[in-house]
Amino acid sequence: MAKFLKNGRDAEQIAKQDQAVRNIVEATLADIEKHGDTAIRELSIKFDKWDRDDYQLSDKEIQDCMDQLTDKNLTDIEFAQTQVRNFAQAQRASITDIEVETMPGVILGHKNVPIQAAGCYVPGGKYPLLASAHMSVITAKVAGVSRIITCAPPYNGAPAPAIVAAQYMAGADEIYCLGGIQAIGAMAIGTETIAPVDMLVGPGNAFVAEAKRQLFGRVGIDLFAGPTETLIIADESVDAEICATDLLGQAEHGINTPAVLLTTSEKLARETMAEIERLLKILPTAEAAGQSWRDYGQVIVCESDEEMLIEANRLASEHVQVMTHDPDYFLENMVNYGALFLGQRTNVAYGDKVIGTNHTLPTNKAARYTGGLWVGKFLKTCTYQKVTTDEASAMIGEYCSRLCMLEGFVGHAEQANIRVRRFGGKNIPYGKAAE
């Protein structure tokens, strides 16, 4: 039976905090709906102390940001974007249109149609998370989205050069320096100067995530996302230093980032907890990472790999780092996760920044029903049908007529009956089922 050496905050505390966020977002989106650009400007001044007449960056401003980066910076961004593009292209190649003649004269098919406009949010108020530009813009480009706009908040009172460069290099068509709820609202609702999009993607803080949730249905979204989560599954084949490093490496995202150690070794569990305390004394981001660990960290000791599998599937974590004697056991058997990182040689930071898989992943146990952002999220699989012979239309029509009358849909039945009469030569009385 699983043994909890450490637990995080209780569900009631979290629920109260979530309700407060919902109320703020609802009122803010209503303000944007009513007042458009005026509301966007007021919100930007209030939350980001960022005031300008037009929040879209000019070509000159973009080039100025590019010029602030070194050649090495640009080469590194280009390397990461190449990895993301290569994997996205392989994913797109796996998605095919189909057309099949299911019976003589009946042709069914589907086409994978890109959405027309996507809004990509790139977080950057606390850390300039340029990697989110690669993950969203490049993936949308590979899918064939025709208009891609990006929003990222100002960083230290100006557009973040690295984020702007990443957005531009990834291929964004319009780049805005806007953050938070106002960015999400502007992209989804539209204003006098910003045309609305069809889909919102990208991670963000609790307010960004809640704004996307409330706007879902008006626009599509990639997924419902909360604070970053990490789960480490480990046994004595790995040491406490690497476990602690990987837990704190994700906990630094914010003050509410769940970081969980799941292990079959109580010795490793206790050593990792001690190592975390040691590292928190020297980690520059210890203030955020330490609060996340205190409030949301968990340490769970299990009796076997099989029990760890059960717990891991229950947790359905966003990132799952597997460092055991047999990582492939979890690859073959685990079903609820955002992304797996198998073995000591890889880690969540590789996936977050550079290796090529997408870092926009499900949280809050959404991994039970969805994967992360990928090319397929920007595609609509739309079906079509053709009936090419009179005989096929009449034959299908007779079945359709009877089934429609079984449901009481007389008008539906007549759609079938008129074709049975016209193409099959049978005289079916109006409002009656085919014999």
N, C-alpha and C positions, 0 to 999 in steps of 0.2 A: 504494500500500500504506500502511495506517495506520502512523503514527509516534508512539510513546509518548514524550512529553517528561517525563512524571512518572507514577509508578505507586505503588500503595498496598501494604499488608501482603500477605504471601503466604498462600495457602490453608491451609497447615499450621498456622500460628499461630492463624488464626481457628478452625480445627477443634478445637484443644486448648481454647480458651476456651469454645466451644459445649458441649463434653463436660462441663466443670465445671458449667456452668449446668444441663444436663440432670440431673446427679446430685443437685444441691441441690433442684431442683423436684420430682423424683420422691419424695425423702424427705419433703419438706414436704407434698405432697398426701396421702401415706400417713398422716401425722400428723393432718391435718384429717379424713380419712376415719374414723380410729379415735377421735379425741377431740373432734370437733365444736367447740362454742363455746369449750371450754377451750383448744384448740389455737389457735383464731382470736385469742383474747385474748393468749395467750403470744407469738404471732408479731407481733401489733400492738405489743406492748410492746417486743419485741426489735428490730424493724426501724424502727418509727416513733415509739417512746417515747410511745405513745398508749394510755391505759388507761381503760376505762369498762365499765360492766356491760352496756350495750346500745349497739351501734354504729349503730343506726338513729336518724337525727336526728328530733327532735320538731318539731311545728308551730312551737313557740316558737323553737327553735334556727334553724329555717329563716327565720323572720321576722326574727330578730336579724341573720342574715347579709344579708338583703335590706336591712335598715335601714342597714347599713354602707356601702352603695353610693350614689353620687350619682344624681340623676335622669338625668344625662347617661350614666352607666354603664349604667343600666337601659335607656335609650333605644337605646344602641348595641347592647346584647345583643338587644333586641327587633328591631332592624333586621336583624342577621345571621340571627336565627332566622326572620324572615319570608322572607328570600331562600332559605334552606334548605328551608323548608316549601313555598314556591311551586314550586321545582324538583322536590321529592319528589312533590307532588301531580300535576304534569305527567307524571312517570314512572309513577305509579300509574294514571293515566288511560290510559296506553298499554298496560296489561296487561289483557287481557280474558278472560273465561270463553268457552268455545266449546261448541257442541253441533251435531252434524251427522249427518244420516241418510246413512250411507256406501253403503247399498243398501236396498231396500225392507224395512222391518221391523227394521233394525239401526241403533241410535242410539248414537253415541259422543260423549263430551264430556270436558272437564276444567274443574275449578273451582280458583281461586287462593285457598287457605285460609291465613289468617294463623296463624303459630305462636302459642301461648298465653302464653308467658312468656319475656321477654328480659332478660338481664343486661348492662348497659352499663358498661364500665370507662372512667373519665375520668382520664387521667394528671394528676398534680399535685404530685408530691414535690419536683421541682426548679423547674418553672414551673407555675403554675395554668392548665392548658390547658382553659379553659372551652369552647372551640370544639368539643371532642370531645363535649360534652353535646348541642349542637345536632345534630351529625352522626348520633349514634346514637339518641337519644331521639325526636327529631322524625321521623326516618325510620321508626322502628318504629311511632310513633303513626299516621302517615299510612297505613302498611301495614295497620293494624287490630289490632296486638298488644294483648291485653287486660290484661296485667300487665307493667309495665316497672320494673325496679329499677336503681339506679345505685350504683356504688362509686367513691369518689375518696379518695386518701390525705389525711391532715392536712397542712396547710401551715403551717410555723412553729408547730407545736404545737396547732393548732386547725383546724376545718373552714375551707376556703378560701371566703370570702364570695362571690367572683365565680363559682366553680364551683357552689356550692350554689344561688345565684340562677339560674344557667343551667339547672341540672337541674330546678329547680322550675318555671321559666317554660316549659321545653320540655314539661313534663307528666309527669315521673317519678312513679310511684305510691309508691315507697319509696326513700328516699335514705339511704345508709350512708356513714359516714366510715371507710373501710377501704382499704388500699392493697396493692399487690404480689400475691404468690402467695396470701396469705391471702384477699384479696378475690375472686380468680378461683376459688379452691377453695370458698369459702363459697357463691358464687352457683351453681356447677355441681354440687357435691356436696350442699350443704345442711347445715344444722346444726339443733340443737334450736329455734332461734329464727328461722332464715332458710330459707324454703322454696326448694328448688332451681328453677332455670330450665330452659328447653328449648334456649336458644341464648345464646352469649356473643359480644359484639361490642366493638370499641373497641381503640385502639392502646395500647401500653405499652412498658416497657423489656424487656430480654432475658428476664428472669424471668417477666414477664407473658406474653410471646409464647410461651415454652416451656411454661408452664402451660396455655395454651389448646391448644397442639399435643398435649400429653399427654392432655388431657381430650376431644379431638375423638373423636366416636363415642359417648361418654357423653352429650355435648350437641353441638349444632351450633355452628359458629363462622363468623364472617364470612370470614376468610381467615387464612393463615399470614403473620405480619408480623414483620419484623426492624427494625433501625434505619432511620430515614428516609433516603431516597436522593433525590438530585437530579442530573439530567443537563441540561446546557445545550448546545444545538446552535446554533452561531453562525457567521456569516461577517463580512466587513468592513463590512456594513451597520450593525453595532452597535459600541459602543466598549468598552474594557477595564473602565472604571469600573462600568458596569451589569452586565457579566458577573461581575466580582469580587464586587459587592454581592449578586447573586442566589446565587452559590455559597456565600458565607459566611452569608447569611441562612438557609440551611438547615443548614449545618454546625454552627451553634450549638446544634442540638437536643441534641447529646451528644458524647462523645469518640470515637464509632465510626460517624459518619455519612458515607457515601460521597458525594462531590461531584465531578462529572466535567464537564470541558469538552471538547466535541467540535467541532472547527472545521476549516474549509478554509484558514485563515489562520495561518501560523506566527507572523507578526507580532502578530496579535491574541492568540495563545496566550501568547507571551512577555510581552506588555504586561499581560495579565490576571494572570499569575503575579506580576509585579512589583507590580501594584496590590493584590493580595491581601496581600502582605507589608506594604504601606503601611497598609492598612485594619486589619490585625491589631494595629497599634501604637495604634490609637485606639478599636477596637470594645470596648465594655464586656464582651461575652461572648467575648472573644478567647481565653481559656484553653481553653474547650471547642471553639470553632470552629477554633482553631489546631491542636489535637491531632488533630481529625478530618481537617483538611486535610493535615497531615503524614503521618498513618498511612493514610488512605483516599482522599485526593484523587488524581485522575488528569487528565492533559491529553493529548488524542489529536488529532493533526493528520492530516486526510484530504485526498485529492486532488480530491474532487468531492462534490456533494450525494448522489450515488448511493452512494458509499463511506460517507458519514456515515450514510445510511439503513441499510446493512448492519450497521455497528457499533452503531447505536442499537437495532436489533432484537436484536442479540446481547446487549447489556447489559440490555434489558428493564427499564428503570428505573421506579421508582415515579412520580416527577415528571419531566416532560420539558418544558423551556422552550425553545421554538423562536424564535430571533431571527435570521432569514435574510432574504434578498431575496424569498423565496417560501415563507412558512411553510405554506401550504396544500399544498405538495408532500408534506410529512410527514404532514399530516392525511389526505391521500388514500392514502398508500402505507405508512405505518408501521403495524405490527400488534402489536408487543409494548410496551405502556406501561400505567402506571396511570392517568395523566391527562396531557393535553396542555395547554400554555399557549402560545398562539400570538401572536407579535408582542411588541414592546417594551412595549406599553401594559398588558399583563397580567403577572402573575408568580405564583409558587407561593404566596406569602403571601396573595394574594387568595383562592385556592382553599382554603387552610388555614383561613382565618378568617371570610370574609364573603360571597363572591360567590354561593354557593348550591350549587355542586357539593360532593360529599362528600369529606372529606379522609382517610378510612380507605381506604387503597389498598394494592395488593400490592407486596411487596418480595422480595428474594432471588430474582429472576427468575420469581416466581410470575405476573407479568404475561403470561407465555407461555400461561397456561391460565385465568386468571380476571381479571375486572375488580374494581373496588372495591366498597365497601358501597353499597347502594342499596335502594330499596323492595322490589325483587324478592327480596333475600336473606331477607326476613322472611316470604315467602310460600312455601307448598308447592303446587306444581301437581299436583293429584290427579285422576286419570282415573276415569271411570265408564262403564258400558255398560248398555244396555237392549235386549232383543230383544222386539219387540212382536207378532209374529205366529208362528203355528205353523209356517208354511211356512219362514220365515227360520231359526227354531231348528233345524228338521230339516235344512235345506240346509247351514248352518254345521256342524251336528253330524256330517254325513257326512265333510266334509273333516277336521274335528278328529279323528274316530275313526281315520281312516287315518294321519294324521300322528303321532298318539300311538303307534299300534302300530309305526310305522316307528322310533320311538325306544325301543320296548320298555316303554312306560308303559301297562300294561293297565288299571290302575285309572283313569288319566286317560281312556282310551278309553271306559270304561264310563260316565263322566260324560256323554260325548257320546252314546253308544249309547242310554241310557235315554230321552233326549230324541228321538232319531230314532224309537225305537219308539213313544213316547207321542204325539209331535206329528206324526210323518210316516207312521205306520201301517206301518213296515217291521219285519220280524221278524229282527233281527240276533242270532245266538247269543251268549250271554254269553262275553266274553273274545275275541271275534273282531272284525275290522275291518269297517266298513261296505263294502258292495260299490260 
